[in-house]
Amino acid sequence: MDEKSEILVLNAEDEGTFQKLYSEGLKYSKQCSEESMPVPKFYTKLPNHENMISLKLREEARTAFLQKKSKELLDNNELQNLWTLLDKNHSPPAGSEQMINYIDFLKVGNIAGPKYKAFFTPDVFARLLQNDIHGRISTMAVFNYIMRKVWLQQTRIGLSLYDATGQGLLTEMDLENYITELIPTLPQLEGLEKSFHSFYVCTAVRKFLFFLDPLKLGKVRIQDILASGFLDELLELRDEELPKDAQDSNWFSAPSALRVYGQYLNLDTNRNGMLCQEELRRFGTGTLTRVFIQRVFEECMTYEKEMDYKTYLDFVLAMDNKKEPQALQYFFRLLDVNHRNHLNTFDLHFYFKGVQELMQQHKQEVVAFDDVNDEIFDMVRPADPSKITLQDLINCGYGETVINILIDLDGFWTYENREAVVVTDKNNQDKQDT
C-alpha cells in the first residue's frame, strides 16, 4: 500500500472514531438532560410585612445563627489563657520585646486547641512579620491582632442583631435603636439627662449616615460601619478616665453633642425649634455669604422653608470636615447651581459675588473675580480646563480651600493672607523655641 492510500485509510478511521464518539456524546447528553434536576433555588425573597409567621421564623433563625456564632468566639478567660501560652512559648534570643518564631507559633496554636485554629495560620504569621533578623514576630502583636479580630466579630454580631432584614444593612431606625441601648454601657455619658438622650442619639446617628450613606438611601452597610473607625470613637466613651481634649475632639462625646445642640439653640432666636435663613447666617463667625445660605435651603430638606436639627447636623458635619470627600460632595451639590455635574466660570462667579457683597458691607477693598477664577483653576487643575467636576475637586487636594474662597468671607481672607499667616506662625514658634 502506497503512502497516499495509507493516509486515506487513517482519515477514514479517524472519521469513524469521531462519529462514534460524537454519537455516544449525544446519547449521554440526552440521558443526562432527561435525568437532571432543575437548577436549585438560590434566592428567596424577603417575606412581606403581612406574612407574620415567615417574618418571625426568619427572625428566630437569624437570632439562633448569631448566638451560635457568638459562642464560637473567644471569651475573656480564653484570651487570658492564650496570653499565658504566648508568654511561655516565646522564642530566643531574648530582647526588649518577646518574639516568637514560626515553629513556636504553630506549637501555641496546637496547644490552644481547635477554637484558636483560625488565628494560627501561615497567612496570619506573614501579615505580622516585620524586619526581625531571626524571622520572628512580636507576641504582643499576635495577641493584639487576635483581640482586634475577636472585637470586630463580636461587634459585627452585635450590630447584626439590629439588622431586621438580615441583608447586612442598618437603617436609621436600626442605628438609633443600637445607640439608645448602648448609652447605659458608656460611663462618659452617665451625666447626660434623660431628656437629652433623643437628641444625643440623633447627633450620633447622623455622623454614620453623613459619611457612610453618600447616596442618601437611609441605610448603611455593617461592613462599612466596622471599617470606618466611628465605632472605635464611640466606644472610647467606655473609658472612665478619657482626657478632656480627647472628649472635645470626639463627635460622640457628651461635651461635643451638648456643644453642637447648644449652638443650634443659640441660632434659633425665635425659639420655634427650627432655623430660617437669617438665623443660619449667624453660624460660626457670621461671614457665610447670603447666596450660599440660600442654596443650602434650596437643596437640603427643609420644612416650610426652615431647617430642622437633622438637616443642621449634616450642615455642621460638612462645615467641620471640608477635606473629606463626603463633605466636598455636599458642597458640590450646592455649588452646582444648574445641576450639570460640573462647575464653570459662571458658577464660580455666581458664588464669589456673595463674597464681594460682604466685602462692600464691611467696607473692604473688593477683589476682582478674574484673579480668583484663575487661582481656583490653577489649584484644581481639572481634567477639562473649562470645567471642574467633583472628582477634580477631590483629587486636587485643595477642595477645602476652594470651598472657603467661594462661601465664606473669613475663609477667603485666610487664603488671601496665607503668606502672612505662615510668617506669623513661624515667628511665634521661634519665640517659643527661645
C-alpha positions as CSV (number, residue, x, y, z in Angstrom):
1,M,0.0,0.0,0.0
2,D,1.5,3.3,-1.1
3,E,1.7,6.4,1.2
4,K,-1.3,8.1,-0.3
5,S,-3.5,5.0,0.4
6,E,-2.3,4.8,4.0
7,I,-3.3,8.4,4.6
8,L,-6.8,7.8,3.2
9,V,-7.3,4.7,5.4
10,L,-6.1,6.7,8.5
11,N,-8.5,9.6,7.7
12,A,-11.4,7.1,7.3
13,E,-10.6,5.5,10.7
14,D,-10.4,9.0,12.3
15,E,-13.7,9.9,10.8
16,G,-15.3,6.7,12.0
17,T,-13.9,7.2,15.5
18,F,-15.2,10.8,15.6
19,Q,-18.6,9.7,14.5
20,K,-18.7,7.0,17.2
21,L,-17.6,9.4,20.0
22,Y,-20.0,12.1,18.8
23,S,-23.0,9.7,18.8
24,E,-22.1,8.4,22.3
25,G,-21.8,12.0,23.5
26,L,-25.2,13.0,22.1
27,K,-26.7,9.9,23.7
28,Y,-25.1,10.7,27.1
29,S,-26.1,14.3,26.9
30,K,-29.7,13.4,26.2
31,Q,-29.7,10.9,29.0
32,C,-28.3,13.5,31.4
33,S,-30.8,16.1,30.3
34,E,-33.7,13.7,31.0
35,E,-32.4,12.7,34.4
36,S,-31.0,16.1,35.5
37,M,-32.8,18.0,38.3
38,P,-33.9,21.7,37.8
39,V,-31.4,24.4,38.9
40,P,-31.7,24.7,42.7
41,K,-33.2,27.8,44.2
42,F,-30.5,30.2,45.5
43,Y,-32.5,33.3,46.3
44,T,-35.6,33.7,48.4
45,K,-37.5,37.0,48.5
46,L,-37.9,38.6,51.9
47,P,-41.4,37.9,53.3
48,N,-43.7,40.9,53.3
49,H,-45.0,42.5,56.4
50,E,-48.3,40.7,56.2
51,N,-46.7,37.3,56.4
52,M,-46.0,37.4,60.2
53,I,-45.2,33.7,60.5
54,S,-42.5,33.8,57.9
55,L,-41.1,37.0,59.4
56,K,-41.0,35.5,62.9
57,L,-39.4,32.3,61.6
58,R,-36.7,34.3,59.8
59,E,-36.0,36.4,62.8
60,E,-35.7,33.4,65.1
61,A,-33.5,31.6,62.7
62,R,-31.2,34.6,62.4
63,T,-31.0,35.1,66.2
64,A,-30.1,31.4,66.7
65,F,-27.4,31.6,64.0
66,L,-25.9,34.8,65.5
67,Q,-26.0,33.2,69.0
68,K,-24.2,30.2,67.6
69,K,-21.5,32.4,66.0
70,S,-21.2,34.3,69.3
71,K,-20.4,31.1,71.2
72,E,-17.6,30.3,68.7
73,L,-15.8,33.5,69.7
74,L,-13.0,33.5,72.3
75,D,-14.2,34.8,75.7
76,N,-12.0,36.8,78.2
77,N,-10.8,33.6,80.0
78,E,-9.8,32.0,76.7
79,L,-7.9,35.2,75.7
80,Q,-6.1,35.2,79.1
81,N,-5.2,31.6,78.5
82,L,-3.8,32.5,75.1
83,W,-1.6,35.3,76.5
84,T,-0.2,32.8,79.1
85,L,0.7,30.4,76.3
86,L,2.3,33.1,74.2
87,D,4.3,34.2,77.2
88,K,5.5,30.7,78.0
89,N,6.5,29.8,74.4
90,H,8.3,32.9,73.1
91,S,11.4,32.2,71.1
92,P,15.1,33.0,71.8
93,P,17.2,35.1,71.7
94,A,15.8,37.3,74.4
95,G,15.4,41.0,73.8
96,S,13.5,44.1,74.9
97,E,10.3,42.6,73.4
98,Q,9.1,39.0,73.4
99,M,9.2,37.4,70.0
100,I,8.0,34.1,68.6
101,N,9.2,32.1,65.5
102,Y,7.0,30.2,63.1
103,I,7.6,26.8,64.8
104,D,6.6,28.0,68.2
105,F,3.8,30.0,66.7
106,L,2.3,26.7,65.3
107,K,3.0,25.0,68.6
108,V,1.0,27.6,70.5
109,G,-1.9,27.1,68.1
110,N,-1.8,23.3,68.6
111,I,-1.7,23.6,72.4
112,A,-4.5,26.2,72.5
113,G,-7.0,23.9,70.6
114,P,-9.3,24.0,67.6
115,K,-11.1,27.1,68.7
116,Y,-7.9,29.1,68.1
117,K,-7.0,27.4,64.8
118,A,-8.1,30.3,62.5
119,F,-5.6,32.6,64.2
120,F,-2.5,30.4,63.8
121,T,-2.1,30.1,60.1
122,P,0.8,30.9,57.8
123,D,-1.2,33.9,56.4
124,V,-1.5,35.5,59.9
125,F,2.2,34.9,60.6
126,A,3.2,36.5,57.3
127,R,0.9,39.5,58.0
128,L,2.6,40.2,61.3
129,L,6.2,39.5,60.1
130,Q,8.4,42.6,60.4
131,N,12.1,43.1,60.0
132,D,13.4,40.7,62.7
133,I,16.6,39.1,61.6
134,H,15.5,35.7,63.1
135,G,12.2,35.7,61.2
136,R,10.1,36.1,64.4
137,I,7.0,38.2,65.2
138,S,6.1,40.0,68.4
139,T,3.9,38.0,70.8
140,M,2.2,41.3,71.7
141,A,1.4,41.9,68.0
142,V,-0.1,38.4,67.8
143,F,-2.2,38.9,70.9
144,N,-3.4,42.4,69.8
145,Y,-4.2,41.0,66.3
146,I,-6.4,38.3,67.8
147,M,-8.0,40.7,70.3
148,R,-8.9,43.0,67.4
149,K,-10.3,40.2,65.3
150,V,-12.4,39.0,68.1
151,W,-13.7,42.5,68.9
152,L,-14.7,43.0,65.2
153,Q,-16.5,39.7,65.1
154,Q,-18.3,40.5,68.4
155,T,-19.3,43.9,67.2
156,R,-20.4,42.6,63.8
157,I,-22.7,40.1,65.6
158,G,-23.9,42.8,67.9
159,L,-24.8,45.1,65.0
160,S,-26.4,42.2,63.1
161,L,-28.9,41.7,65.9
162,Y,-30.4,45.1,64.9
163,D,-30.5,44.2,61.2
164,A,-34.2,43.4,60.8
165,T,-33.9,42.2,57.2
166,G,-30.7,40.2,57.6
167,Q,-29.2,41.9,54.5
168,G,-26.1,43.3,56.2
169,L,-27.6,46.8,56.3
170,L,-28.8,49.1,59.2
171,T,-31.5,51.7,58.6
172,E,-31.6,55.0,60.5
173,M,-34.0,53.5,62.9
174,D,-31.8,50.4,63.4
175,L,-28.9,52.6,64.3
176,E,-31.0,54.7,66.7
177,N,-32.0,51.5,68.5
178,Y,-28.4,50.3,68.7
179,I,-27.1,53.6,70.1
180,T,-30.1,54.0,72.5
181,E,-29.3,50.6,74.1
182,L,-25.6,51.3,74.1
183,I,-25.8,54.6,76.1
184,P,-26.1,52.9,79.5
185,T,-22.9,51.0,78.9
186,L,-20.8,54.2,78.3
187,P,-19.6,55.8,81.5
188,Q,-18.8,59.1,79.8
189,L,-22.4,59.6,79.0
190,E,-23.7,59.0,82.5
191,G,-24.1,62.7,83.1
192,L,-26.5,63.2,80.2
193,E,-30.1,64.0,81.3
194,K,-32.7,61.5,80.0
195,S,-34.5,64.3,78.2
196,F,-31.4,64.9,76.1
197,H,-31.0,61.2,75.1
198,S,-33.1,61.5,71.9
199,F,-31.0,64.5,70.7
200,Y,-27.8,62.7,71.5
201,V,-28.9,59.6,69.5
202,C,-29.9,61.8,66.6
203,T,-26.5,63.6,66.8
204,A,-24.5,60.3,66.9
205,V,-26.5,58.5,64.1
206,R,-26.2,61.5,61.8
207,K,-22.4,61.0,61.5
208,F,-22.8,57.4,60.4
209,L,-25.4,58.4,57.7
210,F,-23.5,61.5,56.5
211,F,-20.2,59.7,55.9
212,L,-21.4,56.1,55.1
213,D,-24.6,56.8,53.1
214,P,-23.5,59.1,50.3
215,L,-26.4,58.1,48.0
216,K,-28.9,59.1,50.8
217,L,-30.6,55.7,50.8
218,G,-31.3,55.9,54.5
219,K,-29.2,52.7,55.3
220,V,-25.6,51.8,55.9
221,R,-23.7,48.6,55.4
222,I,-22.5,47.0,58.6
223,Q,-19.2,46.2,56.9
224,D,-18.7,50.0,56.2
225,I,-19.5,50.8,59.9
226,L,-16.8,48.4,61.1
227,A,-14.3,49.7,58.5
228,S,-15.0,53.4,59.2
229,G,-13.5,53.6,62.7
230,F,-16.5,55.5,64.0
231,L,-17.4,52.7,66.4
232,D,-13.9,53.0,67.9
233,E,-14.6,56.6,68.7
234,L,-18.0,55.8,70.1
235,L,-16.7,53.0,72.3
236,E,-13.8,55.2,73.6
237,L,-16.6,56.6,75.9
238,R,-16.3,53.4,77.9
239,D,-13.0,54.8,79.3
240,E,-13.9,56.5,82.6
241,E,-10.7,58.5,82.5
242,L,-10.9,59.7,78.9
243,P,-8.9,63.0,78.8
244,K,-10.8,66.3,78.2
245,D,-9.0,67.0,74.9
246,A,-10.0,63.6,73.6
247,Q,-13.6,64.2,74.6
248,D,-13.6,67.6,72.9
249,S,-12.4,66.1,69.6
250,N,-14.8,63.2,69.7
251,W,-18.1,63.8,67.9
252,F,-19.8,61.2,70.1
253,S,-18.7,62.6,73.5
254,A,-21.2,64.3,75.8
255,P,-19.4,67.7,75.6
256,S,-19.4,67.6,71.8
257,A,-23.0,66.7,71.5
258,L,-24.1,69.4,74.0
259,R,-21.9,72.0,72.2
260,V,-23.5,71.2,68.8
261,Y,-27.0,71.3,70.2
262,G,-26.3,74.4,72.2
263,Q,-25.1,76.2,69.0
264,Y,-28.3,75.2,67.3
265,L,-30.4,76.6,70.2
266,N,-28.4,79.9,70.2
267,L,-29.0,80.3,66.4
268,D,-32.8,79.7,67.0
269,T,-33.5,83.3,68.1
270,N,-37.3,83.0,67.7
271,R,-37.3,79.7,69.7
272,N,-39.5,77.7,67.3
273,G,-37.2,74.8,67.2
274,M,-36.2,75.4,63.6
275,L,-33.8,77.7,61.7
276,C,-34.6,80.1,59.0
277,Q,-32.0,81.6,56.6
278,E,-31.3,84.7,58.6
279,E,-30.7,82.6,61.7
280,L,-28.3,80.2,59.9
281,R,-26.3,83.2,58.6
282,R,-25.2,83.8,62.1
283,F,-23.4,80.4,62.1
284,G,-19.7,80.5,63.0
285,T,-18.3,84.0,62.6
286,G,-21.3,85.2,60.7
287,T,-19.4,85.6,57.4
288,L,-21.1,83.0,55.2
289,T,-22.5,84.5,52.1
290,R,-26.2,85.1,51.5
291,V,-26.0,83.2,48.2
292,F,-24.6,80.1,49.9
293,I,-27.2,80.1,52.7
294,Q,-29.9,80.4,50.1
295,R,-28.6,77.4,48.2
296,V,-28.4,75.4,51.4
297,F,-32.2,76.0,51.9
298,E,-32.9,75.2,48.2
299,E,-31.0,71.9,48.1
300,C,-31.4,70.5,51.6
301,M,-34.5,69.1,53.2
302,T,-36.5,71.9,55.0
303,Y,-39.9,72.2,56.5
304,E,-41.9,75.2,55.3
305,K,-38.5,76.8,54.4
306,E,-37.0,76.2,57.8
307,M,-34.2,73.8,58.8
308,D,-34.7,71.1,61.5
309,Y,-31.9,69.7,63.7
310,K,-31.1,66.7,61.5
311,T,-30.5,68.9,58.5
312,Y,-28.5,71.2,60.7
313,L,-26.3,68.3,61.8
314,D,-25.5,67.5,58.1
315,F,-24.6,71.1,57.6
316,V,-22.2,71.1,60.7
317,L,-20.6,67.8,59.7
318,A,-19.9,69.3,56.2
319,M,-18.5,72.6,57.6
320,D,-16.3,70.8,60.1
321,N,-14.9,68.2,57.6
322,K,-14.4,70.1,54.3
323,K,-11.4,68.0,53.4
324,E,-13.4,64.8,53.3
325,P,-14.9,63.5,50.0
326,Q,-18.4,63.3,51.6
327,A,-18.3,66.9,52.6
328,L,-17.0,68.0,49.2
329,Q,-19.9,66.1,47.7
330,Y,-22.3,68.0,49.9
331,F,-20.8,71.4,48.9
332,F,-20.5,70.5,45.2
333,R,-24.3,69.8,45.1
334,L,-24.8,73.3,46.4
335,L,-22.3,74.9,44.1
336,D,-23.6,73.2,41.0
337,V,-26.5,75.6,40.6
338,N,-27.7,74.2,37.2
339,H,-27.2,70.5,38.1
340,R,-24.8,69.8,35.3
341,N,-22.3,67.8,37.4
342,H,-19.6,70.4,36.9
343,L,-18.7,73.9,37.8
344,N,-17.6,76.5,35.2
345,T,-16.6,80.2,35.4
346,F,-20.3,81.2,35.6
347,D,-20.9,79.1,38.7
348,L,-17.7,80.4,40.4
349,H,-18.7,84.0,39.6
350,F,-22.2,83.5,40.9
351,Y,-20.9,82.4,44.3
352,F,-18.0,84.9,44.5
353,K,-20.4,87.8,44.0
354,G,-21.7,86.9,47.5
355,V,-18.2,87.3,48.9
356,Q,-17.8,90.6,47.1
357,E,-21.1,91.8,48.6
358,L,-19.8,91.1,52.1
359,M,-16.5,93.0,51.3
360,Q,-18.6,96.0,50.4
361,Q,-20.7,95.7,53.6
362,H,-17.5,95.6,55.7
363,K,-16.0,98.5,53.7
364,Q,-13.2,96.3,52.4
365,E,-11.4,96.6,49.1
366,V,-13.3,94.4,46.6
367,V,-11.2,91.8,45.0
368,A,-11.7,91.2,41.2
369,F,-13.2,87.9,40.3
370,D,-10.9,87.2,37.3
371,D,-7.9,86.8,39.5
372,V,-9.7,84.5,41.9
373,N,-11.1,82.4,39.0
374,D,-7.6,81.9,37.6
375,E,-6.3,80.9,41.0
376,I,-9.0,78.3,41.6
377,F,-8.5,76.7,38.2
378,D,-4.7,76.7,38.8
379,M,-5.2,74.9,42.2
380,V,-7.7,72.3,41.0
381,R,-6.1,71.6,37.6
382,P,-9.2,69.9,36.2
383,A,-9.1,67.2,33.5
384,D,-11.1,69.5,31.3
385,P,-9.6,73.1,31.6
386,S,-13.0,74.7,31.1
387,K,-14.9,73.0,34.0
388,I,-14.4,71.4,37.4
389,T,-16.0,68.1,38.4
390,L,-16.5,66.7,41.9
391,Q,-13.7,64.2,41.2
392,D,-11.4,67.1,40.2
393,L,-12.1,68.8,43.5
394,I,-11.4,65.7,45.5
395,N,-8.2,64.7,43.6
396,C,-6.6,68.2,43.7
397,G,-6.2,68.2,47.5
398,Y,-7.4,71.9,47.7
399,G,-11.1,71.3,47.9
400,E,-11.4,72.8,51.3
401,T,-9.6,76.0,50.2
402,V,-11.8,76.3,47.1
403,I,-15.0,75.9,49.2
404,N,-13.8,78.5,51.7
405,I,-13.0,81.1,49.0
406,L,-16.5,80.8,47.5
407,I,-18.8,80.7,50.5
408,D,-17.1,82.5,53.4
409,L,-15.5,86.0,53.6
410,D,-13.3,84.9,56.5
411,G,-12.3,81.8,54.5
412,F,-11.4,84.0,51.5
413,W,-9.2,86.4,53.6
414,T,-7.5,83.4,55.3
415,Y,-6.5,82.2,51.9
416,E,-5.6,85.6,50.6
417,N,-3.3,86.4,53.6
418,R,-1.9,82.9,53.8
419,E,1.7,84.0,53.5
420,A,1.4,86.5,56.3
421,V,-0.2,83.8,58.5
422,V,2.7,81.4,57.8
423,V,5.2,84.1,58.7
424,T,3.3,84.9,61.9
425,D,3.1,81.2,62.9
426,K,6.9,80.9,62.3
427,N,7.7,83.9,64.4
428,N,5.6,82.6,67.2
429,Q,7.3,79.2,67.0
430,D,10.7,80.9,67.1
431,K,9.7,82.8,70.2
432,Q,8.6,79.6,71.9
433,D,11.8,77.8,71.0
434,T,13.9,80.7,72.5
